[in-house]
Amino acid sequence: MPNEAANQEQTFLMDLLKAIYQNQEIYPLLQHNLSKLNDNLALMLRKWVSDRFAQEPAKAIKEVGSRKSEVGSTVL
């Protein structure tokens, strides 16, 4: 069961990032997944960003920097 929950959280994170990247409405997605908005999501996001920086640092800096303020303002 823990593995299934982790997969669902990973899928949610990817769906959320995709929606943000595509400038889609994310409030319904957040509302539908309130149980997944937790510390584990923050850790998964941190790991995803770290992995992106390791793969393509210059591209990742642009992508993360351009979307960082959007994510923060939307969630807060």
C-alpha positions in Angstrom: 0.0 0.0 0.0 2.7 2.6 0.8 4.2 2.1 -2.7 0.7 2.7 -4.3 0.3 5.9 -2.2 3.8 7.1 -3.3 2.9 6.4 -6.9 -0.3 8.4 -6.6 1.6 11.3 -5.0 4.2 11.2 -7.7 1.4 11.3 -10.4 -0.3 14.2 -8.6 3.0 16.2 -8.5 3.6 15.6 -12.2 0.0 16.5 -13.0 0.4 19.7 -10.9 3.7 20.7 -12.5 2.3 20.0 -16.0 -0.8 22.1 -15.3 1.3 25.0 -14.0 3.7 24.8 -17.0 0.7 24.9 -19.4 -0.9 27.8 -17.5 -3.9 25.7 -16.7 -6.3 26.2 -13.8 -4.9 24.3 -10.9 -7.4 25.0 -8.1 -9.7 22.1 -9.0 -6.7 19.8 -9.1 -5.6 21.0 -5.7 -9.1 20.8 -4.3 -9.4 17.2 -5.5 -6.1 16.2 -4.0 -6.1 18.0 -0.6 -4.9 14.8 1.2 -1.7 14.9 -1.0 -0.8 18.4 0.0 1.6 17.5 2.8 5.2 17.4 3.8 5.9 14.4 1.5 4.8 16.5 -1.5 7.3 19.2 -0.5 10.1 16.6 -0.3 9.1 15.1 -3.6 9.1 18.5 -5.2 12.6 19.3 -3.7 13.9 16.0 -5.1 12.4 16.7 -8.5 14.0 20.1 -8.7 17.4 18.7 -7.6 17.2 16.0 -10.2 16.3 18.5 -12.9 19.3 20.7 -11.9 21.6 17.6 -12.1 20.4 16.7 -15.6 20.3 20.1 -17.3 21.4 22.9 -15.0 21.0 25.9 -17.3 17.6 24.8 -18.6 16.4 23.8 -15.1 17.3 27.2 -13.7 15.2 29.0 -16.4 12.2 26.7 -15.9 12.2 26.6 -12.2 12.9 30.3 -11.8 10.1 31.3 -14.2 7.6 29.0 -12.5 8.6 29.4 -8.9 6.7 32.6 -8.3 3.6 31.3 -10.0 3.6 28.2 -7.8 4.1 30.2 -4.6 1.5 32.8 -5.3 -1.0 30.1 -6.4 -0.6 27.9 -3.4 -0.5 30.7 -0.9 
